[in-house]
Amino acid sequence: MKINKEDKFFIEKTKALKALSFVMDPELEVNIVDLGLVYEINFFDNKRIHVVMTFSTPGCPLGESIENGVKNTLAEEFPFYEIEVEIVFEPMWAVEMMSDSAKQQLGITE
C-alpha cells in the first residue's frame, strides 16, 4: 500500500501503516503489511478509520484473530477513533503482493 504525500491524512496513514506492521499473520509469521494484506487505510474528519484488507485465503482460519489485531493495534495508536475493518476478496490476494522482505522471510524466490 502506498500513501500519497499530498493526502490530507498522510501523517495519520503513515502512523497507522507503521503500527499495522506489528500485526502478524499467525500462520505465516509475517506481518500483514509486508504480506500485502492491507489495501487501504482511510481516515475521516469525524475520527473514524476504515481499513480495507484481505486474507491470504478466503477461508483463513485465523482471520478473526488478524482482524482483532488490526482493531486493537489501531485503537492503541488512535484511542479516540472509531475503527472499522472491511474484509474483501477482490482483488484476490496473490504472492506478488508481498514485499521483497516477506518473500525472503518465507523463502520465496522468483
Secondary structure, 3 states (H helix, E strand, C coil): CCCCCCCCCHHHHHHHHHHHCCCEECCCCEEHHHHCCEEEEEEECCCEEEEEECCCCCCCCCHHHHHHHHHHHHHHHCCCCEEEEEECCCCCCCHHHCCHHHHHHCCCCC
